[in-house]
């Protein structure tokens, strides 16, 4: 992963963005020697957001099953019939 100072980002934003788009490698932005932010390609960010939403959905489903909040296939199909008319 590439690391850049925030001052370099301010001065060379166009160059850093061009390198990011070419390499698709995230850039860690630091301020005062401390990590401050990540700069990532838009497509990579959107992919991560979709993956996170999927994982959250799976986690909710797993939690519901562990808590006994599940429905049989037949009961679910019956409940959905009114929506599928």
C-alpha positions as CSV (number, residue, x, y, z in Angstrom):
1,X,0.0,0.0,0.0
2,X,1.2,3.4,-0.9
3,X,1.5,6.0,1.9
4,X,1.3,9.8,1.3
5,X,1.5,12.8,3.5
6,X,-1.6,15.0,3.5
7,X,0.6,17.9,2.3
8,X,1.7,15.8,-0.7
9,X,-2.0,15.1,-1.4
10,X,-2.7,18.9,-1.4
11,X,0.2,19.7,-3.7
12,X,0.0,16.7,-6.1
13,X,-3.6,15.5,-6.0
14,X,-3.9,15.1,-9.7
15,X,-0.7,13.0,-9.9
16,X,-1.7,10.8,-6.9
17,X,-5.2,10.2,-8.3
18,X,-3.7,9.3,-11.7
19,X,-1.4,6.7,-10.0
20,X,-4.3,5.4,-8.0
21,X,-6.5,4.9,-11.1
22,X,-3.6,3.2,-12.9
23,X,-2.5,0.9,-10.0
24,X,-5.8,0.4,-8.2
25,X,-3.7,0.4,-5.0
26,X,-5.2,2.2,-2.0
27,X,-3.3,5.1,-0.7
28,X,-3.0,5.7,3.1
29,X,-3.0,9.5,3.9
30,X,-1.1,10.5,7.0
31,X,-1.2,13.7,9.1
32,X,1.4,14.4,11.6
33,X,2.8,10.9,11.2
34,X,-0.6,9.2,12.0
35,X,-3.0,7.4,9.6
36,X,-5.8,9.8,8.7
37,X,-7.7,8.4,5.7
38,X,-7.6,5.9,2.9
39,X,-7.9,7.0,-0.7
40,X,-9.4,4.2,-2.8
41,X,-10.7,3.8,-6.4
42,X,-14.4,4.4,-6.7
43,X,-15.1,1.0,-8.1
44,X,-13.2,-0.7,-5.3
45,X,-15.1,1.4,-2.7
46,X,-18.5,0.5,-4.2
47,X,-17.5,-3.2,-4.3
48,X,-16.5,-3.0,-0.6
49,X,-19.8,-1.4,0.2
50,X,-21.8,-4.1,-1.6
51,X,-19.8,-6.8,0.1
52,X,-20.3,-5.2,3.5
53,X,-24.1,-5.0,2.9
54,X,-24.1,-8.7,2.0
55,X,-22.2,-9.6,5.1
56,X,-24.5,-7.6,7.3
57,X,-27.5,-9.3,5.8
58,X,-26.0,-12.8,6.4
59,X,-25.2,-11.8,9.9
60,X,-28.8,-10.7,10.6
61,X,-30.1,-13.9,9.1
62,X,-27.7,-16.0,11.2
63,X,-28.7,-14.1,14.4
64,X,-32.4,-14.6,13.6
65,X,-31.8,-18.3,13.2
66,X,-29.9,-18.5,16.5
67,X,-32.8,-16.6,18.3
68,X,-35.4,-19.0,16.8
69,X,-36.9,-16.2,14.6
70,X,-37.2,-18.3,11.5
71,X,-40.1,-19.5,9.4
72,X,-40.6,-22.8,7.5
73,X,-40.6,-22.7,3.7
74,X,-44.3,-23.4,3.5
75,X,-45.2,-20.7,6.0
76,X,-42.9,-18.2,4.2
77,X,-44.5,-19.1,0.8
78,X,-47.9,-18.6,2.3
79,X,-47.1,-15.2,3.7
80,X,-45.5,-14.1,0.4
81,X,-48.6,-15.2,-1.7
82,X,-50.4,-11.9,-0.9
83,X,-47.3,-10.0,-2.3
84,X,-47.0,-12.0,-5.4
85,X,-50.6,-11.6,-6.8
